């Protein structure tokens, strides 16, 4: 399946706004785990109107706040190193 076809299919199912929010959340996950940026810097770089809105949106889509997500990832990495 071609990526642009898949993206179009997803957009039809969830709506374009939600699709772009999911893209932002996926990017945020990468930035949280792969950079030393603060949550405010991540929020700003992804175009969220505020860090509070970013945190609420992140929690709504993932079930975790950005801080909880980072702690979970760090815990998984620590466990896998043992």
Beta strands, then each sheet from edge to edge (+ up, - down):
end
